[in-house]
Amino acid sequence: MKLSTAHIKELKGIVDEALQSLYQQDQELIEFAVNERSVVFRFGLYFAELLSKSSFSGYNLDCEYNRNLGKPKNTKNFSGGVIPDVLLHRRNSNEENILVLEFKGYWNKANRENDHKKIIDFISQTEDNQYKYALGGVVELENGYFNVDYYLNYETEA
Protein backbone atom coordinates (compact mmCIF):
# COMPACT_ATOMS: atom_id res chain seq x y z
CA MET A 1 0.00 0.00 0.00
CA LYS A 2 1.13 3.54 -0.64
CA LEU A 3 0.33 6.66 1.36
CA SER A 4 0.47 10.32 0.42
CA THR A 5 3.10 12.58 1.95
CA ALA A 6 0.38 14.17 4.10
CA HIS A 7 -0.77 10.79 5.43
CA ILE A 8 2.81 9.75 6.21
CA LYS A 9 3.37 13.01 8.08
CA GLU A 10 0.12 12.49 10.01
CA LEU A 11 1.03 8.91 10.91
CA LYS A 12 4.54 9.79 12.06
CA GLY A 13 3.04 12.58 14.17
CA ILE A 14 0.64 10.13 15.83
CA VAL A 15 3.48 7.68 16.56
CA ASP A 16 5.56 10.50 18.01
CA GLU A 17 2.71 11.80 20.17
CA ALA A 18 1.92 8.29 21.48
CA LEU A 19 5.59 7.77 22.38
CA GLN A 20 5.66 11.14 24.15
CA SER A 21 2.59 10.09 26.16
CA LEU A 22 4.30 6.80 26.99
CA TYR A 23 7.33 8.65 28.35
CA GLN A 24 5.19 11.15 30.26
CA GLN A 25 2.72 8.66 31.75
CA ASP A 26 4.73 5.44 32.06
CA GLN A 27 8.37 6.46 32.36
CA GLU A 28 8.95 3.94 35.15
CA LEU A 29 8.28 1.06 32.75
CA ILE A 30 11.28 2.19 30.76
CA GLU A 31 13.40 3.13 33.77
CA PHE A 32 12.79 -0.28 35.38
CA ALA A 33 13.47 -2.07 32.09
CA VAL A 34 10.25 -4.11 32.15
CA ASN A 35 9.35 -6.63 29.46
CA GLU A 36 8.99 -4.91 26.09
CA ARG A 37 5.46 -6.29 25.72
CA SER A 38 4.36 -4.20 28.71
CA VAL A 39 5.79 -1.07 27.13
CA VAL A 40 4.30 -1.85 23.72
CA PHE A 41 0.89 -2.44 25.32
CA ARG A 42 0.95 1.00 26.95
CA PHE A 43 2.12 2.57 23.67
CA GLY A 44 -0.78 0.81 21.93
CA LEU A 45 -3.31 2.37 24.30
CA TYR A 46 -2.06 5.90 23.58
CA PHE A 47 -1.70 5.15 19.87
CA ALA A 48 -5.25 3.75 19.61
CA GLU A 49 -6.71 6.84 21.26
CA LEU A 50 -4.91 9.13 18.82
CA LEU A 51 -5.79 6.95 15.83
CA SER A 52 -9.49 7.17 16.73
CA LYS A 53 -9.33 10.92 16.01
CA SER A 54 -7.36 10.58 12.76
CA SER A 55 -7.87 9.60 9.16
CA PHE A 56 -6.69 6.09 10.18
CA SER A 57 -9.56 5.47 12.60
CA GLY A 58 -11.11 2.62 10.60
CA TYR A 59 -8.08 0.34 10.63
CA ASN A 60 -7.21 -2.50 13.00
CA LEU A 61 -4.41 -1.94 15.49
CA ASP A 62 -2.77 -5.17 16.65
CA CYS A 63 0.19 -6.15 18.80
CA GLU A 64 2.13 -9.30 17.96
CA TYR A 65 -0.37 -10.27 15.27
CA ASN A 66 1.25 -13.26 13.58
CA ARG A 67 -1.35 -14.28 11.01
CA ASN A 68 -1.62 -13.68 7.30
CA LEU A 69 -4.98 -14.77 5.95
CA GLY A 70 -5.19 -17.39 8.71
CA LYS A 71 -1.68 -18.76 8.24
CA PRO A 72 1.53 -17.79 10.10
CA LYS A 73 3.20 -14.61 8.86
CA ASN A 74 6.58 -15.10 7.22
CA THR A 75 8.88 -12.97 5.09
CA LYS A 76 11.87 -13.39 2.81
CA ASN A 77 14.33 -13.27 5.70
CA PHE A 78 12.05 -14.97 8.24
CA SER A 79 10.56 -17.94 6.43
CA GLY A 80 10.02 -19.83 9.70
CA GLY A 81 7.57 -17.22 10.95
CA VAL A 82 7.62 -13.66 12.18
CA ILE A 83 5.72 -11.73 14.86
CA PRO A 84 5.76 -7.95 14.40
CA ASP A 85 5.30 -5.85 17.55
CA VAL A 86 2.67 -3.42 16.22
CA LEU A 87 0.58 -3.45 13.05
CA LEU A 88 -1.92 -0.95 11.69
CA HIS A 89 -3.80 -2.75 8.94
CA ARG A 90 -7.01 -4.45 7.89
CA ARG A 91 -7.13 -7.97 9.17
CA ASN A 92 -7.59 -10.77 6.63
CA SER A 93 -6.36 -8.61 3.77
CA ASN A 94 -3.05 -7.48 2.38
CA GLU A 95 -4.58 -4.59 0.44
CA GLU A 96 -4.49 -2.04 3.29
CA ASN A 97 -1.34 -2.65 5.30
CA ILE A 98 -0.45 0.75 6.77
CA LEU A 99 2.21 0.58 9.50
CA VAL A 100 4.52 -2.00 11.06
CA LEU A 101 6.68 -1.20 14.12
CA GLU A 102 9.35 -3.07 16.03
CA PHE A 103 10.32 -1.94 19.54
CA LYS A 104 13.63 -2.40 21.36
CA GLY A 105 14.44 -1.22 24.85
CA TYR A 106 17.93 -0.13 25.83
CA TRP A 107 17.96 -3.08 28.27
CA ASN A 108 17.55 -5.58 25.43
CA LYS A 109 21.08 -6.26 24.21
CA ALA A 110 19.98 -8.30 21.19
CA ASN A 111 21.34 -7.23 17.82
CA ARG A 112 19.04 -4.69 16.13
CA GLU A 113 19.90 -5.94 12.64
CA ASN A 114 17.06 -8.49 12.61
CA ASP A 115 14.51 -5.83 13.57
CA HIS A 116 15.59 -3.65 10.67
CA LYS A 117 15.55 -6.64 8.27
CA LYS A 118 12.05 -7.54 9.44
CA ILE A 119 10.75 -4.02 8.79
CA ILE A 120 12.43 -3.85 5.39
CA ASP A 121 10.82 -7.18 4.48
CA PHE A 122 7.36 -5.92 5.48
CA ILE A 123 7.56 -2.62 3.56
CA SER A 124 9.07 -3.99 0.37
CA GLN A 125 6.88 -3.03 -2.57
CA THR A 126 8.20 -5.78 -4.86
CA GLU A 127 5.78 -8.17 -6.53
CA ASP A 128 7.02 -11.14 -4.49
CA ASN A 129 6.17 -9.45 -1.17
CA GLN A 130 2.62 -10.17 -0.05
CA TYR A 131 2.47 -7.48 2.66
CA LYS A 132 3.69 -4.16 1.17
CA TYR A 133 3.21 -2.10 4.34
CA ALA A 134 3.19 1.61 3.59
CA LEU A 135 5.49 2.60 6.45
CA GLY A 136 7.74 0.75 8.87
CA GLY A 137 9.75 1.77 11.87
CA VAL A 138 12.17 0.50 14.46
CA VAL A 139 11.54 2.23 17.80
CA GLU A 140 14.52 2.47 20.15
CA LEU A 141 13.47 3.12 23.74
CA GLU A 142 16.23 4.82 25.69
CA ASN A 143 16.17 5.98 29.29
CA GLY A 144 14.70 9.46 28.91
CA TYR A 145 14.23 9.58 25.14
CA PHE A 146 13.22 7.55 22.10
CA ASN A 147 14.28 7.31 18.48
CA VAL A 148 12.39 5.95 15.49
CA ASP A 149 14.13 4.84 12.29
CA TYR A 150 11.46 4.93 9.58
CA TYR A 151 11.47 2.96 6.35
CA LEU A 152 9.57 3.76 3.19
CA ASN A 153 10.03 1.90 -0.09
CA TYR A 154 8.27 4.03 -2.70
CA GLU A 155 7.97 7.55 -4.01
CA THR A 156 5.24 9.46 -2.21
CA GLU A 157 2.52 11.42 -3.91
CA ALA A 158 1.30 14.84 -2.81
C-alpha positions in Angstrom: 0.0 0.0 0.0 1.1 3.5 -0.6 0.3 6.7 1.4 0.5 10.3 0.4 3.1 12.6 1.9 0.4 14.2 4.1 -0.8 10.8 5.4 2.8 9.8 6.2 3.4 13.0 8.1 0.1 12.5 10.0 1.0 8.9 10.9 4.5 9.8 12.1 3.0 12.6 14.2 0.6 10.1 15.8 3.5 7.7 16.6 5.6 10.5 18.0 2.7 11.8 20.2 1.9 8.3 21.5 5.6 7.8 22.4 5.7 11.1 24.2 2.6 10.1 26.2 4.3 6.8 27.0 7.3 8.7 28.3 5.2 11.2 30.3 2.7 8.7 31.7 4.7 5.4 32.1 8.4 6.5 32.4 8.9 3.9 35.1 8.3 1.1 32.8 11.3 2.2 30.8 13.4 3.1 33.8 12.8 -0.3 35.4 13.5 -2.1 32.1 10.3 -4.1 32.1 9.3 -6.6 29.5 9.0 -4.9 26.1 5.5 -6.3 25.7 4.4 -4.2 28.7 5.8 -1.1 27.1 4.3 -1.9 23.7 0.9 -2.4 25.3 1.0 1.0 27.0 2.1 2.6 23.7 -0.8 0.8 21.9 -3.3 2.4 24.3 -2.1 5.9 23.6 -1.7 5.1 19.9 -5.3 3.7 19.6 -6.7 6.8 21.3 -4.9 9.1 18.8 -5.8 7.0 15.8 -9.5 7.2 16.7 -9.3 10.9 16.0 -7.4 10.6 12.8 -7.9 9.6 9.2 -6.7 6.1 10.2 -9.6 5.5 12.6 -11.1 2.6 10.6 -8.1 0.3 10.6 -7.2 -2.5 13.0 -4.4 -1.9 15.5 -2.8 -5.2 16.6 0.2 -6.2 18.8 2.1 -9.3 18.0 -0.4 -10.3 15.3 1.2 -13.3 13.6 -1.3 -14.3 11.0 -1.6 -13.7 7.3 -5.0 -14.8 5.9 -5.2 -17.4 8.7 -1.7 -18.8 8.2 1.5 -17.8 10.1 3.2 -14.6 8.9 6.6 -15.1 7.2 8.9 -13.0 5.1 11.9 -13.4 2.8 14.3 -13.3 5.7 12.1 -15.0 8.2 10.6 -17.9 6.4 10.0 -19.8 9.7 7.6 -17.2 10.9 7.6 -13.7 12.2 5.7 -11.7 14.9 5.8 -7.9 14.4 5.3 -5.9 17.5 2.7 -3.4 16.2 0.6 -3.5 13.1 -1.9 -1.0 11.7 -3.8 -2.7 8.9 -7.0 -4.4 7.9 -7.1 -8.0 9.2 -7.6 -10.8 6.6 -6.4 -8.6 3.8 -3.0 -7.5 2.4 -4.6 -4.6 0.4 -4.5 -2.0 3.3 -1.3 -2.6 5.3 -0.5 0.7 6.8 2.2 0.6 9.5 4.5 -2.0 11.1 6.7 -1.2 14.1 9.4 -3.1 16.0 10.3 -1.9 19.5 13.6 -2.4 21.4 14.4 -1.2 24.8 17.9 -0.1 25.8 18.0 -3.1 28.3 17.6 -5.6 25.4 21.1 -6.3 24.2 20.0 -8.3 21.2 21.3 -7.2 17.8 19.0 -4.7 16.1 19.9 -5.9 12.6 17.1 -8.5 12.6 14.5 -5.8 13.6 15.6 -3.6 10.7 15.5 -6.6 8.3 12.1 -7.5 9.4 10.8 -4.0 8.8 12.4 -3.9 5.4 10.8 -7.2 4.5 7.4 -5.9 5.5 7.6 -2.6 3.6 9.1 -4.0 0.4 6.9 -3.0 -2.6 8.2 -5.8 -4.9 5.8 -8.2 -6.5 7.0 -11.1 -4.5 6.2 -9.4 -1.2 2.6 -10.2 -0.1 2.5 -7.5 2.7 3.7 -4.2 1.2 3.2 -2.1 4.3 3.2 1.6 3.6 5.5 2.6 6.4 7.7 0.8 8.9 9.7 1.8 11.9 12.2 0.5 14.5 11.5 2.2 17.8 14.5 2.5 20.2 13.5 3.1 23.7 16.2 4.8 25.7 16.2 6.0 29.3 14.7 9.5 28.9 14.2 9.6 25.1 13.2 7.5 22.1 14.3 7.3 18.5 12.4 5.9 15.5 14.1 4.8 12.3 11.5 4.9 9.6 11.5 3.0 6.4 9.6 3.8 3.2 10.0 1.9 -0.1 8.3 4.0 -2.7 8.0 7.5 -4.0 5.2 9.5 -2.2 2.5 11.4 -3.9 1.3 14.8 -2.8 
